[in-house]
């Protein structure tokens, strides 16, 4: 097993400059049945996307995990991992394999991560507490959005949690030539567009997974001021430039 894993790590070395092999193996979802590679991007509709893809793979229009964490646990997923396809570096170049991912406005995505993981006292909050006070276990300690942004701005790309890591690197934009990059702001239209390409019968598997929804897009001006806007823009400048998102504006 160790020898196979070492061969896998060597095969994907081009993809692990910022994410380690375990993260890469988790992040990339593969269907041999429909011949696609979906690179998930946390806080960018990945629960809804995986719900539909898993229903398709299982041929079960009614499938829904009892616990949302089960949907994100790879051992329970019908989609396979890069380590299971032999040489991934060769598989991704096969003719007919469709590669896609989804991205989200960086302002909304990082706010959604804060509302979901920090305000709700989820385990990821421990990472932020360690940066702020060094006390990882005090989950009841309130953390403001400004404190959160300040804390993550001190992390390297590799240190960042996938829920707020720079999307450009989280989705391997330098290594993967995508056939389709969808936007959460246009989720229904973009998702239907890519699903039509990989399975024209996708409609019966359609569904929404909203158990982690935060409605961050409607709360931007409640949480952002000029200082936090500038901090987030500088932190995610690579995303703004790569995916064409605009800066927030404030009245003079």
C-alpha positions, 0 to 999 in steps of 0.5 A: 500500500505504501509503495502504491501511495508513493507512486501516486504521489510521484505521479501527481507531483505537478498538482501538489505544490500548494495542496498535499496528496491527501487533499488532492485525492479528496478534492478531485471527483471522477466518474468512469461511467460518465467520463468526467473530472469534477474538482470541488471547491468548498463554499462554491455550491459543492454540496448541491453539485455532489448531490446531483453527481452522486445521484447520477452515479447511483442511478437513484433520483431520490438519494440524499445523505441523512447527514451532510458530512456523509456526502463529503466523506469520500469512502461513502461516495460512489465517485472515485478518487485519483488514486483509483484510476492508475496513473492520473496524469494519463487519465486526465489527458484521455480523449472525451474526459470532461474537466469542470469546476465552479467558482464563486465571488471571493467576497461572498465565498469567504463570508460564507466560510465565516458564517458557516464555520466560525459563527457556527463554532465548527471544528475549522474555527480551531484553526482561527483561534490558534492564530488569534489567541493560541487557545484552539479549544475555546469555541465559544470565543466570539470571532468578528469577521474582521478578526477572521479575515485578518487571521487568514491573511496571515496564512500561506496558501498551503496552510489555508482551510479549503473553505477559504483557500484561494480558489485559483490554487484550490482548483489547480488552475495552473495544472488543469485545462478545464472544459468548463468553469461555472459560476455560483452566481449563475449556478442553475444555468451553468450547472445545467449546461455542464450536466447536459454535456455529461449526461443528457438525462440529468434532469431526473437527478436534479436537486438542491442541497442547502443544509450549509447555506448561509445566504452570504451574497445578500449580506455583503454590505452588512459585514464589509466595510472599506477596510475588510473589502480591501483586505479580502481583495488583496488576499484573493486578488488572484481569484478576482483577476483569474475569474473576472470578479469586480470589487465592492463599491461603497458610497463616498 
